């Protein structure tokens, strides 16, 4: 099983109205699917069940079972909603869960270990791998695509990269 046994599916970002609705940001591939996973564990140790979702701007308004007033909803602000990794379906052949990539060793085209994956981020223009290069304090961001990451082996705990020229400080001009 991957090192990361809990997968964060979303976060409660705020409240809406006075009847206990919360604003919820979903991280699932199909955002509305967050409600289909059943009870969700929270970052404070409680368990919540989503009763209903309504699209609200770039998030959802959600009703949480047992939450009927604004004061109670306020106590949920900032909570991450997660499930055990083994509750997720296995990804398709050409898919991978981001959480499964965190911690993988990064190999260059020659098979030399050069970095470790520390995060996957998306600032709106596409997914980026955040890599911690060996013997360097800072991290670098690299586009996450088939071209730049031609091979991922979860069994071996590695991914092979073909970074854009100069990304790793190795310009050969």
Backbone as ProteinMPNN parsed JSONL, in Angstrom:
{"seq_chain_A": "XXXXXXXXXXXXXXXXXXXXXXXXXXXXXXXXXXXXXXXXXXXXXXXXXXXXXXXXXXXXXXXXXXXXXXXXXXXXXXXXXXXXXXXXXXXXXXXXXXXXXXXXXXXXXXXXXXXXXXXXXXXXXXXXXXXXXXXXXXXXXXXXXXXXXXXXXXXXXXXXXXXXXXXXXXXXX", "coords_chain_A": {"N_chain_A": [[0.855, -1.181, 0.0], [0.481, 2.294, -0.702], [2.555, 4.836, 0.777], [1.04, 6.963, 1.723], [-1.704, 6.766, 3.458], [-4.112, 8.074, 3.824], [-6.378, 9.994, 1.984], [-6.983, 13.22, 0.992], [-10.006, 14.56, 0.151], [-11.35, 16.933, -0.014], [-12.071, 20.258, 1.271], [-13.494, 22.239, 3.842], [-14.36, 25.452, 3.323], [-15.69, 27.647, 4.319], [-18.704, 29.245, 5.567], [-22.221, 29.343, 4.698], [-24.92, 31.34, 4.785], [-27.477, 31.116, 7.394], [-28.431, 28.689, 8.178], [-26.73, 26.561, 8.565], [-25.342, 25.643, 6.316], [-22.322, 24.834, 4.562], [-19.408, 26.036, 2.801], [-17.758, 24.224, 0.377], [-14.852, 22.903, -0.989], [-14.002, 20.723, -3.475], [-11.665, 18.158, -4.224], [-11.774, 16.034, -5.885], [-11.705, 14.156, -8.99], [-14.108, 14.295, -10.449], [-15.866, 16.739, -9.252], [-18.407, 16.703, -7.837], [-18.546, 14.132, -6.963], [-17.548, 13.817, -4.445], [-19.504, 13.607, -2.493], [-20.349, 11.025, -2.721], [-18.738, 9.23, -1.415], [-19.445, 8.487, 1.103], [-19.293, 8.531, 4.722], [-16.934, 10.966, 5.819], [-13.698, 11.437, 7.053], [-12.374, 13.918, 9.241], [-9.922, 16.548, 9.606], [-9.794, 17.132, 12.275], [-10.456, 14.893, 13.616], [-13.143, 14.129, 13.731], [-16.098, 12.683, 12.178], [-17.836, 13.283, 9.213], [-20.866, 13.475, 7.318], [-21.96, 14.139, 4.127], [-24.964, 15.564, 3.249], [-26.206, 16.931, 1.142], [-25.352, 18.623, -1.931], [-24.804, 21.695, -3.622], [-23.998, 23.493, -6.492], [-21.869, 26.259, -6.175], [-20.557, 29.023, -7.235], [-17.169, 28.504, -7.745], [-17.121, 26.341, -6.123], [-18.881, 24.279, -3.755], [-22.04, 24.501, -2.071], [-22.786, 22.941, 0.845], [-24.752, 20.657, 2.741], [-24.358, 19.327, 5.86], [-24.753, 16.379, 7.654], [-26.463, 16.673, 10.706], [-25.677, 19.295, 11.167], [-27.115, 22.281, 11.688], [-27.131, 24.992, 12.097], [-25.557, 28.231, 11.845], [-23.49, 28.734, 13.735], [-22.54, 26.183, 14.48], [-21.722, 25.33, 11.961], [-19.615, 27.13, 11.529], [-17.624, 26.063, 13.148], [-16.581, 24.105, 11.596], [-15.097, 25.201, 9.61], [-12.248, 25.206, 7.535], [-11.617, 22.54, 7.901], [-10.161, 19.588, 6.652], [-11.343, 17.039, 4.509], [-11.261, 13.604, 4.413], [-10.513, 10.213, 3.285], [-9.747, 6.735, 3.818], [-7.089, 5.453, 1.873], [-7.471, 2.939, 0.712], [-10.192, 2.861, 0.221], [-10.673, 4.047, -2.165], [-11.317, 3.579, -5.677], [-9.339, 1.45, -7.819], [-7.014, 3.115, -9.906], [-7.399, 3.788, -13.451], [-5.528, 2.293, -16.225], [-4.006, 4.35, -17.427], [-3.962, 6.31, -15.512], [-3.243, 7.922, -12.351], [-3.179, 8.333, -8.841], [-2.589, 11.413, -7.287], [-1.563, 11.4, -4.665], [-0.209, 9.007, -4.612], [2.087, 9.564, -5.945], [3.634, 11.231, -4.388], [6.655, 11.282, -2.698], [7.925, 9.493, -4.378], [10.93, 8.366, -5.96], [12.844, 10.26, -8.232], [13.997, 9.726, -11.418], [16.54, 10.417, -13.845], [16.934, 10.377, -17.469], [18.988, 8.562, -17.737], [18.705, 6.841, -15.679], [19.615, 7.627, -13.229], [19.158, 8.544, -9.879], [17.761, 11.581, -9.05], [16.102, 13.274, -7.651], [13.233, 13.819, -5.46], [9.722, 13.433, -5.42], [7.778, 15.906, -4.008], [5.359, 17.215, -4.013], [2.295, 17.83, -5.849], [1.065, 20.339, -7.756], [-1.333, 22.768, -8.906], [-1.773, 25.645, -10.467], [-3.59, 26.625, -12.161], [-2.822, 26.544, -14.829], [-2.201, 24.01, -15.51], [-1.016, 20.83, -14.272], [1.753, 20.591, -12.028], [4.793, 19.074, -11.063], [6.338, 19.154, -7.953], [9.608, 19.078, -7.18], [12.16, 17.88, -5.094], [15.365, 18.37, -5.374], [18.316, 16.369, -5.091], [20.816, 17.228, -2.743], [20.272, 19.959, -2.86], [18.766, 22.793, -1.449], [16.374, 24.122, -2.161], [13.259, 23.669, -4.019], [12.09, 22.562, -7.276], [9.745, 23.292, -9.877], [8.061, 21.34, -12.242], [6.525, 20.754, -15.377], [3.82, 18.433, -15.442], [3.402, 16.016, -17.493], [2.883, 13.658, -20.196], [5.04, 13.938, -21.887], [7.1, 15.095, -20.318], [7.202, 13.354, -18.197], [7.802, 10.422, -18.882], [7.631, 7.832, -17.806], [6.182, 6.054, -15.148], [6.562, 4.166, -12.302], [4.95, 2.727, -9.934], [5.265, 0.394, -8.473], [8.052, 0.101, -8.379], [8.608, 2.428, -7.132], [9.374, 4.757, -8.43], [9.712, 7.504, -10.778], [10.369, 8.488, -14.087], [11.93, 11.223, -15.609], [11.945, 13.647, -18.259], [13.09, 16.438, -18.408], [12.373, 19.872, -19.393], [14.847, 21.726, -21.24], [17.342, 23.235, -19.285], [15.832, 23.396, -16.963], [16.688, 22.025, -14.681], [19.014, 23.305, -14.179], [20.988, 22.556, -15.897], [21.88, 23.513, -18.425], [22.979, 22.98, -21.715], [24.151, 24.552, -23.643]], "CA_chain_A": [[0.0, 0.0, 0.0], [1.269, 3.509, -0.734], [2.915, 5.442, 2.046], [-0.005, 7.899, 2.142], [-2.892, 5.941, 3.627], [-5.295, 8.926, 3.843], [-6.466, 10.85, 0.811], [-7.842, 14.384, 1.215], [-10.938, 14.727, -0.966], [-11.881, 18.293, -0.06], [-11.886, 21.089, 2.462], [-14.582, 23.175, 4.122], [-13.709, 26.76, 3.217], [-16.449, 28.696, 4.993], [-20.118, 28.969, 5.818], [-23.153, 30.04, 3.813], [-26.229, 31.54, 5.396], [-27.653, 30.912, 8.839], [-29.03, 27.381, 8.445], [-25.726, 25.517, 8.726], [-24.647, 25.216, 5.111], [-20.905, 25.162, 4.493], [-18.79, 26.102, 1.478], [-16.891, 23.066, 0.297], [-14.039, 22.767, -2.198], [-13.745, 19.31, -3.733], [-10.446, 17.868, -4.972], [-11.97, 14.809, -6.654], [-11.685, 14.364, -10.444], [-15.453, 14.797, -10.703], [-16.064, 17.392, -7.956], [-19.621, 16.313, -7.123], [-18.39, 12.76, -6.47], [-17.136, 13.827, -3.04], [-20.64, 13.202, -1.66], [-20.64, 9.599, -2.91], [-17.781, 8.395, -0.678], [-19.966, 8.157, 2.42], [-18.715, 9.331, 5.807], [-15.584, 11.485, 5.578], [-12.942, 11.782, 8.248], [-11.916, 15.305, 9.213], [-8.591, 16.784, 10.149], [-9.841, 17.254, 13.746], [-10.797, 13.6, 14.189], [-14.563, 13.799, 13.669], [-16.57, 12.104, 10.925], [-18.963, 14.042, 8.666], [-21.558, 12.914, 6.159], [-22.565, 15.167, 3.277], [-26.358, 15.257, 2.911], [-26.53, 17.474, -0.175], [-24.416, 19.572, -2.546], [-25.301, 22.585, -4.66], [-22.898, 24.27, -7.068], [-21.817, 27.635, -5.687], [-19.355, 29.606, -7.855], [-16.213, 27.452, -8.091], [-17.157, 25.378, -5.037], [-20.222, 23.792, -3.46], [-22.7, 24.703, -0.78], [-23.096, 21.582, 1.303], [-25.419, 20.404, 4.014], [-23.689, 18.252, 6.584], [-25.658, 15.721, 8.599], [-26.359, 17.131, 12.087], [-25.303, 20.71, 11.244], [-28.343, 22.993, 11.338], [-27.042, 26.424, 12.373], [-24.312, 28.877, 11.425], [-22.448, 28.585, 14.743], [-21.965, 24.85, 14.328], [-21.021, 25.325, 10.671], [-18.363, 27.883, 11.706], [-16.609, 25.205, 13.778], [-16.068, 23.191, 10.573], [-14.268, 25.966, 8.659], [-10.848, 24.806, 7.432], [-11.404, 21.104, 8.068], [-9.95, 18.752, 5.481], [-12.19, 15.847, 4.481], [-10.445, 12.548, 3.814], [-10.893, 8.81, 3.437], [-8.622, 5.796, 3.724], [-6.671, 5.231, 0.48], [-8.023, 1.683, 0.194], [-11.608, 3.04, -0.151], [-10.734, 4.57, -3.53], [-11.186, 2.542, -6.708], [-8.028, 1.422, -8.466], [-7.008, 3.997, -11.079], [-7.296, 3.159, -14.771], [-4.146, 2.056, -16.634], [-3.289, 5.594, -17.755], [-4.22, 7.269, -14.444], [-2.537, 7.715, -11.086], [-3.574, 9.28, -7.801], [-1.498, 12.311, -6.905], [-0.987, 10.979, -3.393], [0.693, 7.887, -4.853], [3.335, 10.081, -6.506], [4.41, 11.894, -3.338], [7.69, 10.431, -2.124], [8.611, 8.672, -5.376], [12.252, 8.787, -6.415], [12.822, 10.783, -9.59], [15.156, 9.297, -12.198], [16.73, 11.068, -15.137], [16.852, 9.441, -18.589], [20.038, 7.539, -17.612], [18.373, 5.995, -14.546], [20.226, 8.175, -12.019], [18.217, 9.19, -8.96], [18.15, 12.998, -8.956], [15.161, 14.072, -6.868], [12.078, 13.169, -4.856], [8.475, 14.183, -5.603], [7.273, 16.37, -2.721], [3.983, 17.701, -4.13], [1.73, 18.089, -7.168], [0.296, 21.568, -7.613], [-1.96, 23.278, -10.123], [-2.111, 27.051, -10.277], [-4.565, 26.992, -13.175], [-2.317, 26.333, -16.186], [-1.823, 22.613, -15.64], [-0.369, 20.246, -13.098], [3.201, 20.683, -11.916], [5.439, 18.287, -10.026], [7.324, 19.859, -7.149], [10.692, 18.132, -6.976], [13.258, 18.234, -4.192], [16.589, 17.842, -5.96], [19.305, 15.922, -4.115], [21.894, 18.169, -2.425], [19.834, 21.338, -3.088], [17.755, 23.113, -0.434], [15.103, 24.551, -2.739], [12.583, 22.731, -4.916], [11.785, 23.062, -8.616], [8.458, 22.875, -10.43], [8.196, 20.823, -13.598], [5.226, 20.337, -15.926], [3.491, 17.017, -15.302], [2.768, 15.576, -18.74], [3.497, 12.437, -20.751], [6.318, 14.312, -22.492], [8.116, 15.339, -19.291], [7.236, 12.189, -17.303], [7.459, 9.315, -19.775], [7.438, 6.552, -17.145], [5.896, 6.021, -13.715], [6.497, 2.801, -11.795], [4.593, 2.746, -8.523], [5.85, -0.799, -7.853], [9.473, 0.374, -8.122], [8.716, 3.665, -6.364], [10.129, 5.729, -9.222], [9.215, 8.047, -12.029], [11.457, 8.953, -14.943], [11.594, 12.517, -16.191], [12.669, 14.233, -19.382], [12.751, 17.842, -18.141], [12.718, 20.884, -20.395], [16.224, 22.198, -21.152], [17.636, 24.291, -18.325], [14.994, 23.354, -15.761], [17.445, 21.535, -13.55], [20.278, 24.011, -14.108], [21.986, 21.816, -16.675], [21.913, 23.975, -19.822], [24.115, 22.436, -22.464], [24.367, 25.393, -24.818]], "C_chain_A": [[0.891, 1.231, 0.0], [1.495, 4.067, 0.664], [1.793, 6.323, 2.596], [-1.322, 7.15, 2.238], [-4.188, 6.743, 3.705], [-5.238, 9.844, 2.634], [-7.445, 11.979, 1.117], [-8.683, 14.595, -0.036], [-11.467, 16.144, -1.083], [-11.611, 19.02, 1.234], [-13.112, 21.998, 2.608], [-13.95, 24.559, 4.215], [-14.446, 27.882, 3.937], [-17.871, 28.266, 5.237], [-20.967, 29.767, 4.847], [-24.501, 30.136, 4.526], [-26.259, 31.22, 6.877], [-28.191, 29.531, 9.194], [-28.017, 26.237, 8.433], [-25.055, 25.019, 7.463], [-23.184, 25.647, 5.172], [-20.493, 25.294, 3.029], [-17.735, 25.012, 1.454], [-16.152, 23.061, -1.035], [-13.663, 21.301, -2.338], [-12.473, 19.161, -4.564], [-10.585, 16.62, -5.83], [-12.034, 15.134, -8.146], [-13.035, 14.878, -10.933], [-15.893, 15.411, -9.386], [-17.289, 16.94, -7.174], [-19.521, 14.901, -6.539], [-17.994, 12.712, -4.994], [-18.262, 13.339, -2.123], [-20.914, 11.701, -1.745], [-19.721, 8.676, -2.115], [-18.267, 8.022, 0.719], [-19.317, 9.016, 3.488], [-17.262, 9.701, 5.524], [-14.93, 11.834, 6.902], [-12.463, 13.222, 8.12], [-10.55, 15.423, 9.865], [-8.607, 17.004, 11.658], [-10.326, 15.962, 14.417], [-12.271, 13.231, 14.182], [-14.895, 13.19, 12.307], [-17.802, 12.884, 10.489], [-19.573, 13.298, 7.488], [-22.233, 14.054, 5.417], [-23.97, 14.721, 2.906], [-26.709, 15.738, 1.522], [-25.455, 18.461, -0.613], [-25.151, 20.415, -3.56], [-24.102, 23.362, -5.173], [-23.009, 25.703, -6.585], [-20.495, 28.24, -6.152], [-18.403, 28.473, -8.222], [-16.13, 26.373, -7.009], [-18.565, 24.805, -4.934], [-20.726, 24.429, -2.173], [-23.13, 23.318, -0.362], [-23.855, 21.609, 2.61], [-24.741, 19.18, 4.612], [-24.674, 17.69, 7.602], [-25.382, 16.221, 10.018], [-25.973, 18.59, 12.257], [-26.49, 21.531, 10.758], [-28.289, 24.485, 11.628], [-25.647, 26.938, 12.011], [-23.184, 28.661, 12.436], [-21.764, 27.215, 14.644], [-21.168, 24.767, 13.03], [-19.672, 26.039, 10.772], [-17.261, 27.013, 12.298], [-15.97, 24.244, 12.773], [-15.123, 23.881, 9.592], [-12.81, 25.488, 8.719], [-10.589, 23.32, 7.576], [-11.195, 20.415, 6.719], [-10.794, 17.498, 5.629], [-11.436, 14.74, 3.759], [-11.076, 11.179, 4.006], [-9.621, 7.967, 3.405], [-8.347, 5.523, 2.245], [-7.317, 3.981, -0.096], [-9.52, 1.752, -0.116], [-11.762, 3.591, -1.567], [-10.657, 3.421, -4.534], [-9.774, 2.567, -7.284], [-8.077, 2.331, -9.69], [-6.924, 3.192, -12.375], [-5.819, 3.031, -15.143], [-3.363, 3.332, -16.891], [-3.523, 6.683, -16.71], [-3.401, 6.915, -13.213], [-3.087, 8.727, -10.089], [-2.365, 10.118, -7.419], [-0.804, 11.838, -5.64], [-0.011, 9.817, -3.576], [2.036, 8.344, -5.414], [4.242, 10.714, -5.449], [5.397, 10.893, -2.737], [8.41, 9.55, -3.13], [9.99, 9.245, -5.682], [12.147, 9.199, -7.875], [14.13, 10.389, -10.274], [15.285, 10.149, -13.444], [16.718, 9.998, -16.219], [17.911, 8.338, -18.517], [19.759, 6.582, -16.453], [18.987, 6.45, -13.235], [19.157, 8.857, -11.172], [18.668, 10.634, -8.751], [17.259, 13.813, -8.02], [14.11, 13.171, -6.232], [10.863, 14.05, -5.112], [7.969, 14.593, -4.221], [5.838, 16.882, -2.795], [3.589, 17.747, -5.597], [0.824, 19.286, -6.983], [-0.306, 21.958, -8.956], [-2.429, 24.689, -9.838], [-3.046, 27.546, -11.374], [-4.109, 26.73, -14.597], [-1.882, 24.893, -16.421], [-1.064, 22.135, -14.42], [1.145, 20.348, -13.19], [3.674, 19.744, -10.818], [6.387, 19.203, -9.277], [8.372, 18.835, -6.753], [11.731, 18.698, -6.032], [14.498, 17.559, -4.763], [17.547, 17.428, -4.847], [20.38, 16.99, -3.957], [21.552, 19.621, -2.747], [18.715, 21.631, -2.091], [16.391, 23.439, -1.029], [14.503, 23.444, -3.61], [12.408, 23.38, -6.276], [10.422, 22.535, -9.021], [8.677, 22.452, -11.872], [6.826, 20.43, -14.117], [5.038, 18.832, -15.793], [2.699, 16.601, -16.531], [3.448, 14.293, -19.202], [4.874, 12.741, -21.338], [7.411, 14.461, -21.431], [8.246, 14.185, -18.295], [6.84, 10.968, -18.136], [7.19, 7.984, -19.072], [7.201, 6.742, -15.658], [5.798, 4.563, -13.318], [6.219, 2.861, -10.301], [5.203, 1.546, -7.797], [7.317, -0.577, -7.492], [9.676, 1.633, -7.28], [9.481, 4.747, -7.089], [9.271, 6.337, -10.326], [10.408, 8.618, -12.773], [11.02, 10.25, -15.586], [12.494, 12.839, -17.38], [12.375, 15.728, -19.311], [13.088, 18.768, -19.301], [14.158, 21.363, -20.173], [16.336, 23.328, -20.143], [16.852, 24.225, -17.043], [15.782, 22.966, -14.516], [18.816, 22.19, -13.438], [21.378, 23.321, -14.891], [21.981, 22.211, -18.149], [23.16, 23.463, -20.512], [24.38, 23.242, -23.711], [25.83, 25.587, -25.079]], "O_chain_A": [[1.947, 1.225, 0.632], [0.734, 3.804, 1.595], [1.62, 6.415, 3.811], [-1.986, 6.921, 1.227], [-5.268, 6.155, 3.657], [-4.19, 10.399, 2.304], [-8.6, 11.728, 1.46], [-8.157, 14.783, -1.133], [-11.981, 16.527, -2.134], [-11.009, 18.483, 2.164], [-13.684, 22.458, 1.62], [-13.108, 24.809, 5.078], [-13.883, 28.957, 4.144], [-18.211, 27.088, 5.132], [-20.505, 30.738, 4.248], [-25.133, 29.123, 4.825], [-25.223, 31.073, 7.527], [-28.387, 29.225, 10.371], [-28.398, 25.073, 8.305], [-24.274, 24.069, 7.518], [-22.849, 26.68, 5.752], [-21.135, 24.742, 2.136], [-16.927, 24.884, 2.374], [-16.77, 23.2, -2.09], [-13.077, 20.71, -1.43], [-12.231, 19.935, -5.49], [-9.61, 16.186, -6.443], [-12.377, 16.254, -8.526], [-13.091, 15.801, -11.746], [-16.265, 14.674, -8.473], [-17.215, 16.806, -5.952], [-20.339, 14.524, -5.7], [-18.099, 11.66, -4.363], [-17.996, 12.725, -1.089], [-21.645, 11.165, -0.913], [-19.906, 7.46, -2.138], [-17.571, 7.311, 1.443], [-18.841, 10.113, 3.196], [-16.471, 8.881, 5.059], [-15.548, 12.456, 7.766], [-12.18, 13.692, 7.017], [-10.091, 14.526, 10.572], [-7.543, 17.058, 12.275], [-10.575, 15.934, 15.622], [-12.623, 12.123, 14.589], [-14.064, 13.188, 11.398], [-18.707, 13.123, 11.288], [-18.883, 12.586, 6.758], [-22.983, 14.836, 6.002], [-24.162, 13.651, 2.328], [-27.423, 15.054, 0.789], [-24.75, 19.051, 0.206], [-26.019, 19.92, -4.278], [-23.282, 23.838, -4.387], [-24.09, 26.292, -6.582], [-19.448, 28.005, -5.549], [-18.798, 27.561, -8.949], [-15.183, 25.587, -6.981], [-19.338, 24.837, -5.892], [-19.95, 24.837, -1.31], [-23.769, 22.6, -1.132], [-23.633, 22.464, 3.467], [-24.577, 18.149, 3.961], [-25.342, 18.436, 8.318], [-24.243, 16.204, 10.485], [-25.942, 19.085, 13.383], [-26.84, 21.494, 9.578], [-29.282, 25.185, 11.433], [-24.694, 26.168, 11.89], [-22.041, 28.429, 12.041], [-20.539, 27.122, 14.72], [-20.073, 24.205, 13.0], [-18.693, 25.601, 10.167], [-16.087, 27.206, 11.983], [-14.938, 23.638, 13.062], [-14.427, 23.213, 8.827], [-12.22, 25.379, 9.794], [-9.457, 22.874, 7.393], [-11.951, 20.632, 5.773], [-10.946, 16.961, 6.726], [-11.017, 14.918, 2.615], [-12.027, 11.004, 4.769], [-8.555, 8.441, 3.011], [-9.282, 5.38, 1.457], [-7.677, 3.96, -1.274], [-10.071, 0.797, -0.664], [-12.867, 3.599, -2.11], [-10.009, 2.408, -4.273], [-9.096, 3.594, -7.237], [-9.06, 2.325, -10.431], [-6.439, 2.061, -12.388], [-4.955, 3.588, -14.465], [-2.168, 3.389, -16.6], [-3.304, 7.861, -16.993], [-2.934, 5.788, -13.048], [-3.421, 9.852, -10.461], [-1.261, 9.6, -7.25], [0.424, 11.874, -5.558], [0.915, 9.659, -2.781], [3.015, 7.599, -5.365], [5.464, 10.731, -5.596], [5.015, 9.799, -2.322], [9.408, 8.917, -2.784], [10.188, 10.46, -5.664], [11.443, 8.563, -8.659], [15.22, 10.678, -9.779], [14.287, 10.56, -14.035], [16.512, 8.823, -15.915], [17.763, 7.297, -19.155], [20.496, 5.615, -16.262], [18.896, 5.743, -12.232], [18.355, 9.643, -11.677], [19.798, 10.89, -8.333], [17.621, 14.925, -7.637], [14.092, 11.955, -6.427], [10.955, 15.274, -5.03], [7.753, 13.74, -3.36], [5.163, 16.978, -1.77], [4.444, 17.708, -6.481], [-0.084, 19.261, -6.151], [0.162, 21.526, -10.009], [-3.363, 24.904, -9.066], [-3.27, 28.749, -11.505], [-4.943, 26.696, -15.502], [-1.256, 24.597, -17.439], [-0.539, 22.929, -13.64], [1.737, 20.213, -14.261], [3.038, 19.63, -9.77], [7.154, 19.946, -9.89], [8.072, 17.85, -6.078], [12.135, 19.854, -6.155], [14.667, 16.344, -4.656], [17.587, 18.055, -3.788], [20.807, 17.59, -4.944], [22.459, 20.44, -2.895], [17.816, 20.811, -1.909], [15.362, 23.071, -0.461], [15.144, 22.432, -3.894], [12.558, 24.594, -6.42], [9.994, 21.472, -8.572], [9.386, 23.116, -12.628], [6.037, 19.835, -13.383], [5.97, 18.055, -16.002], [1.487, 16.804, -16.606], [4.475, 13.895, -18.652], [5.77, 11.898, -21.293], [8.532, 13.995, -21.633], [9.272, 14.05, -17.628], [5.689, 10.533, -18.104], [6.586, 7.091, -19.666], [7.916, 7.489, -14.99], [5.041, 3.802, -13.921], [7.136, 3.025, -9.496], [5.612, 1.661, -6.641], [7.775, -1.009, -6.434], [10.772, 1.882, -6.777], [10.158, 5.564, -6.465], [8.26, 5.773, -10.746], [11.335, 9.161, -12.172], [9.888, 10.375, -16.052], [13.628, 12.372, -17.484], [11.529, 16.237, -20.045], [13.983, 18.48, -20.095], [14.629, 21.399, -19.036], [15.531, 24.26, -20.143], [17.178, 24.944, -16.099], [15.566, 23.512, -13.434], [19.682, 21.71, -12.706], [22.561, 23.48, -14.588], [22.067, 21.35, -19.025], [24.259, 23.51, -19.958], [24.789, 22.691, -24.733], [26.201, 26.271, -26.033]]}, "name": "protein", "num_of_chains": 1, "seq": "XXXXXXXXXXXXXXXXXXXXXXXXXXXXXXXXXXXXXXXXXXXXXXXXXXXXXXXXXXXXXXXXXXXXXXXXXXXXXXXXXXXXXXXXXXXXXXXXXXXXXXXXXXXXXXXXXXXXXXXXXXXXXXXXXXXXXXXXXXXXXXXXXXXXXXXXXXXXXXXXXXXXXXXXXXXXX"}
